[in-house]
Amino acid sequence: MAMSRIQFQAGLSLPRFIELYGTEEKCVALGLLRSSSSLGSGALA
C-alpha cells in the first residue's frame, strides 16, 4: 500500500484526541457541544 501524506500529518494522535474529547461530557465541558438538554444530543455550539 502506498504511503499517504494524510496519514502522517502533525496533530493529535488518536489516543490523545480520545483522552481530550472522548465523551460528550468532555466536549460540553470544553464548550464544543451544548448540553444534550438544550438542543438534543450532539448539537454543535
N, CA, C and O of each residue as an XYZ file, in Angstrom:
180
protein
N       0.848     -1.181      0.000
C       0.000      0.000      0.000
C       0.889      1.239      0.000
O       1.864      1.317      0.748
N       0.548      2.188     -0.833
C       1.321      3.422     -0.926
C       1.138      4.273      0.323
O       0.069      4.283      0.934
N       2.207      4.993      0.696
C       2.115      5.892      1.850
C       1.361      7.153      1.444
O       1.501      7.645      0.324
N       0.574      7.658      2.359
C      -0.205      8.863      2.110
C       0.254      9.956      3.070
O       0.484      9.693      4.251
N       0.387     11.184      2.564
C       0.773     12.304      3.432
C      -0.281     12.542      4.500
O       0.048     13.011      5.590
N      -1.531     12.234      4.218
C      -2.613     12.408      5.183
C      -2.339     11.593      6.440
O      -2.630     12.051      7.546
N      -1.797     10.415      6.292
C      -1.531      9.539      7.427
C      -0.467     10.099      8.354
O      -0.395      9.692      9.514
N       0.350     11.010      7.883
C       1.493     11.485      8.660
C       1.423     12.976      8.971
O       2.458     13.620      9.145
N       0.216     13.529      9.041
C       0.059     14.932      9.389
C       0.379     15.152     10.859
O       0.132     14.287     11.700
N       0.934     16.325     11.154
C       1.165     16.691     12.544
C      -0.185     16.990     13.186
O      -1.107     17.459     12.518
N      -0.297     16.724     14.459
C      -1.547     17.000     15.163
C      -1.727     16.031     16.303
O      -0.763     15.433     16.782
N      -2.959     15.876     16.736
C      -3.265     14.995     17.843
C      -3.247     13.542     17.400
O      -3.739     13.198     16.325
N      -2.676     12.701     18.241
C      -2.795     11.272     17.993
C      -4.213     10.851     18.379
O      -4.895     11.560     19.118
N      -4.648      9.712     17.884
C      -5.983      9.236     18.231
C      -6.135      9.029     19.734
O      -7.151      9.438     20.297
N      -5.158      8.404     20.410
C      -5.307      8.261     21.868
C      -5.426      9.611     22.590
O      -6.203      9.733     23.537
N      -4.673     10.610     22.159
C      -4.743     11.941     22.787
C      -6.095     12.592     22.490
O      -6.689     13.210     23.373
N      -6.584     12.458     21.255
C      -7.892     13.004     20.897
C      -8.982     12.397     21.767
O      -9.837     13.111     22.292
N      -8.951     11.070     21.919
C      -9.950     10.390     22.748
C      -9.834     10.839     24.195
O     -10.846     11.018     24.873
N      -8.610     11.021     24.674
C      -8.395     11.495     26.040
C      -9.027     12.873     26.247
O      -9.647     13.125     27.280
N      -8.871     13.761     25.267
C      -9.382     15.124     25.392
C     -10.876     15.235     25.104
O     -11.581     15.957     25.810
N     -11.372     14.538     24.084
C     -12.724     14.754     23.577
C     -13.566     13.482     23.508
O     -14.593     13.465     22.830
N     -13.158     12.434     24.186
C     -13.764     11.115     24.007
C     -15.175     10.923     24.517
O     -15.797      9.909     24.204
N     -15.705     11.857     25.290
C     -17.075     11.712     25.768
C     -17.850     12.999     25.522
O     -17.266     14.069     25.354
N     -19.154     12.881     25.504
C     -19.985     14.066     25.335
C     -19.741     15.049     26.477
O     -19.726     16.262     26.266
N     -19.551     14.520     27.688
C     -19.319     15.383     28.846
C     -18.050     16.214     28.680
O     -18.029     17.391     29.039
N     -17.008     15.619     28.146
C     -15.761     16.347     27.927
C     -15.947     17.440     26.882
O     -15.426     18.544     27.042
N     -16.682     17.144     25.815
C     -16.928     18.146     24.774
C     -17.774     19.288     25.316
O     -17.513     20.452     25.010
N     -18.781     18.971     26.113
C     -19.622     20.006     26.705
C     -18.778     20.870     27.641
O     -18.900     22.095     27.631
N     -17.929     20.242     28.444
C     -17.086     20.988     29.378
C     -16.149     21.938     28.643
O     -15.840     23.013     29.156
N     -15.695     21.566     27.460
C     -14.802     22.410     26.679
C     -15.558     23.409     25.809
O     -14.944     24.220     25.115
N     -16.880     23.352     25.844
C     -17.687     24.279     25.065
C     -17.807     23.904     23.602
O     -18.241     24.725     22.793
N     -17.433     22.686     23.240
C     -17.524     22.260     21.842
C     -18.930     21.820     21.483
O     -19.335     21.908     20.324
N     -19.672     21.349     22.466
C     -21.056     20.943     22.278
C     -21.911     21.606     23.339
O     -21.449     21.876     24.448
N     -23.149     21.862     22.993
C     -24.101     22.312     24.001
C     -24.567     21.087     24.763
O     -24.502     19.972     24.246
N     -25.026     21.277     25.959
C     -25.501     20.142     26.728
C     -26.671     19.485     26.007
O     -27.409     20.154     25.283
N     -26.841     18.212     26.196
C     -27.885     17.476     25.478
C     -29.275     17.946     25.873
O     -30.232     17.694     25.141
N     -29.415     18.614     26.997
C     -30.729     19.089     27.410
C     -31.143     20.359     26.668
O     -32.323     20.709     26.670
N     -30.194     21.058     26.030
C     -30.552     22.318     25.386
C     -31.138     22.130     23.990
O     -32.199     22.681     23.696
N     -30.477     21.370     23.129
C     -30.962     21.212     21.758
C     -30.963     19.776     21.270
O     -31.203     19.524     20.089
N     -30.709     18.862     22.129
C     -30.627     17.470     21.719
C     -29.176     17.028     21.702
O     -28.262     17.849     21.616
N     -28.982     15.761     21.784
C     -27.634     15.203     21.872
C     -26.794     15.570     20.657
O     -27.227     15.414     19.515
N     -25.595     16.056     20.920
C     -24.648     16.329     19.851
C     -24.821     17.650     19.131
O     -24.240     17.841     18.063
N     -25.589     18.555     19.671
C     -25.775     19.847     18.998
C     -24.477     20.655     19.057
O     -23.916     20.863     20.133
N     -24.016     21.099     17.915
C     -22.785     21.900     17.896
C     -23.027     23.257     18.540
O     -24.103     23.841     18.407
N     -22.021     23.744     19.232
C     -22.133     25.045     19.892
C     -22.048     26.156     18.880
O     -22.122     27.329     19.243
